[in-house]
Amino acid sequence: MDSIKSHEEPIFPTSSSFSGQASAGTFLPVSRSLPLTFNNDSSADSDSVSEAGDIGDRSLQRRHSHQNVLLDHHPALNTASVTKPFPVDITKSPLPTEFLLSPDTFDSGKEVVEPVLPKSLEYISCLTHLAVFGILGAVTRFLLQKLFGPSVAQVTSDGSILYLDLPANMVGSFLMGWFGVVFKADITRVSEFLAIGLSTGYLGSLTTFSGWNQKMLDLSADGQWLYAVLGFLFGLFLAGYSIILGVETAKGFRWLLNRRASEKKKSSLKANTYRSYMVSMILMLTLLITVLTASVTLLVKEFDKGTSEAQLWLGCLVAAPGVWIRWFLARLNGRGLGKDGQYLKWIPFGTLIANVGAASVMAALATLKKSVDTPTCNTVASGVQFGLLGCLSTVSTFMAEFNAMRESDKPWRAYAYASFTIAVSFAMGTIIYSAPVG
């Protein structure tokens, strides 16, 4: 049999990230939400780096596709509580049925697999997890701005290459190495929705590409072009090494855990059950309603004052749509261009569109604030910039994709992707903001 490669998302496509050879008659455990593909050359590995950060709602579609394969070949399974799944895409799951089954399925004492939620409830659960974790990420970004900003630590400021969102981008990229790369599969075994909420929701919203781009546009509009260029280079360098540090420290921690934990204890972490799904969905809905209610109450008290707190609470109210849009755009990652997606498959177009689009809209709102210059306009525009656009764009996912490309067999793609994203965003911002304001 050819080499069989199985990977979970997001993951770095290094030699240690993929499974080895499999002989006929054996089986490999795989995630229900991810595909297996045959690859006869190493070039296919570099194409998968575009899915290193996120694949959006395609993960839900794959869950139902793999569940469908199990049910089709195991009529004894109870299908009463399983919704009708998506049709199986044989081009993405070409293996025989036994390769899609975990070893437990072949255990004579374990004939039944846990049913998945109906598709509609899965989407509701995903959206609520993304909303709650996205708001928490935005609040954390605000707190890091205050902690390292001019009022407290005096490390970052608006007028230097150490922009206000740099600490958040570094912390988010570091944590992405932990919870979005090394421990993503372990978190998924506990709860797939928790994994999506942490990586796409929290870490994606904790970091912001549009805020980074806008600060460099402010510098260029003031005539400090050298600082703007250095700000991009310095920010890319620090965020890139933050995710490397996160991955390496997480690998060391995993090694310590593997030495202390037995296989029996590891298997006890699995909690992807129908009941746990329902409990987590109800909990997230309750938290979301509570957070939104508190944000509305606090916004009413602070809005007329035009304070940064008013911008924060308004940002919390509009953060969720930003996360949702980015999550849906992520379905474009790894799809490529052309009829069969055979062109530029290595480019994560979903992340690219989210970052460039958010940066362009943020520049437009910055231009609006300059032209109108009223307290109400500044509060509303700043709240939308912070919440909606800050959560729509992301540096942590951008860095996950960048580092995956850098560690692939074609590392030049990482620098091409980063350069194109930054250049297009800055060029669009210059046309929209710097040229009119300057």
Beta strands, then each sheet from edge to edge (+ up, - down):
strand 1: 4-6
strand 2: 36-38
sheet 1: 1+ 2-
end
